Every structure is written in C-alpha cells, then in structure tokens.
C-alpha cells in the first residue's frame, strides 16, 4: 500500500532514476512506473520532464537559495566568515549531488536548450545562487562588515565557482577523492573573507 503522496513518489523516483540512469535516458514513462502511477498522473503535477528535473534540484538536493535569501534578508547575524562557511558547505553538497544528474545535459544540445528555456520561464538557473550570494554580501557591505571597495559579485562567483569545481576537478587526482566538505568550506570561506571583510567589523 502506497502511503506517500503521488507528487512525493514521483520526485523520489525521478531523483533515483536521474542519478542511476542519467537525465537524458530517463523518461516520464519510467518515472511514472517507478512511482507507481500512470504517466497521465505524473503530468497532473509536472508539465514536463524539464520541470521535473528542476524540481528535483530544488526540492531533493541541499537547498542553497533559501539559505542565501534568509541571510540577505537579515544581514549582521553571525560573522561573515561563519555565514560563508555554511553557504560554501551547502553549495559544495549541492553541486556534488547535482552534477551526476545534470552532466548529460551538456552531451545533447537540444536537451540543454529545453532545460535552459524551462529554467528561464521559472525564473531559475545556475546564475541565481550567484545573484543571491552577491545580494547577501552587498547587505553586509552596507552594514560595514564587508570592505566598501570589495567586488561582491566577483566574490560570489569565486566562492560558488570553487564549490562547483570541487564536484569534479578533484576526481582526476591520485586518490580521486573529494576534499572533506566541512574542511573545504571552512578554508574557502576563511580565504575569501580575508580578502573582502573589514578587520574590525561591527559585532
């Protein structure tokens, strides 16, 4: 007997199939079968496979955007280094888990174009976390905790770019192991804040 709501089962099934089979080879028919519902029922909740993929990213992986939004709305909580450490940790986990799903997008031009169009229509995309982190850093800048001459957009791009790189660059090393996420996030945040934070910032 199925106890989970259909939408939850569909998202869970899509997440699992996209991880194991790959986004390009996963079909809505297979997702519906794995979720124990009809393909017609799937389309009651999701307009397309593209939307389903985006919902998997936003609802089944570490939720970076809500964290950035809350920090930007209430700057001054904690220290910039502490906040950037948590942002880096969540971002590193998000990219680590999303890259295996999204990698096949870059192998099929038509598939990637459909997904890019779907994300634009939903106001989403890989640029959104950069904008969110930039907004948080600018809010801290207005409080005097980030240097007034700091390029906050560049800083946001550097931090999130490093987190994205962690997801695949280190697999080519001798061990093929990713740096431990907590240590990676802490070192990254410390290095970034050394360059942009005000030494004697307000508490």
ABEGO torsion letter per residue (X at the ends): XBABBAAAAAAAAAAAAAAAAEAAABBAAAAAAAAGBBAAAAAAABABAAAAAAAAAAAABBBAAAAAAAAAABBGBEBAAAAAAAAAAAAAAAAAAAAAAAAAAAABAAAAAAAAAAAAAAGBEAAAAAAAAAAAAAAAAAAGABBAABBAAAAAAAAAAAAAAAAAAAAABAAGBBBBAAAAAAAAAAAAAAAABBABBBX
